[in-house]
């Protein structure tokens, strides 16, 4: 079973990143219980995917309207749709080897401003694009990373994907599973999840080495 995570989980700076980090921990927790092999893959920004900044810029460039940019200096990782599909397929091979977490190798690094300029030119527009700065939103970081504290990239390489070496704590998953009502109402379940998100350190990045 290959579960899609995100590079935003490496630091867990915002709610989205924290929920994805929690999902990585749940995936590892389930894998340790036996049964089907499970692995989480940290995807990065996929060029042209629905809802991505690149897809939005393409639509805006074709319409000849200003590109809405959070911050031109924000650094992001990018891969193609083909690379993303390969990550999912080859992630299954890593899962069979007992790997619990993996990331893409050698993604393209571009600032949001550089991406906007390239898409503007590819749309046949002359000069520099008109830009509307909307500002960095809460939980966003200027530069994203692929690995967090206590994590490092493994030496193995499988078609653009590599394992992440680092202990994935199971405390958060165990804490939630102990408190989730077996037949509780949706609101009761939601309260447990929200409490997990708020508890300091419960979903913290790895701090010790190991797989």
Beta strands, then each sheet from edge to edge (+ up, - down):
strand 1: 2-6
strand 2: 39-43
strand 3: 45-46
strand 4: 67-69
strand 5: 75-79
strand 6: 101-104
strand 7: 108-111
strand 8: 131-133
strand 9: 152-153
strand 10: 161-165
sheet 1: 1+ 2+ 6+ 10- 9+
sheet 2: 3+ 5+ 7-
sheet 3: 4+ 8+
end
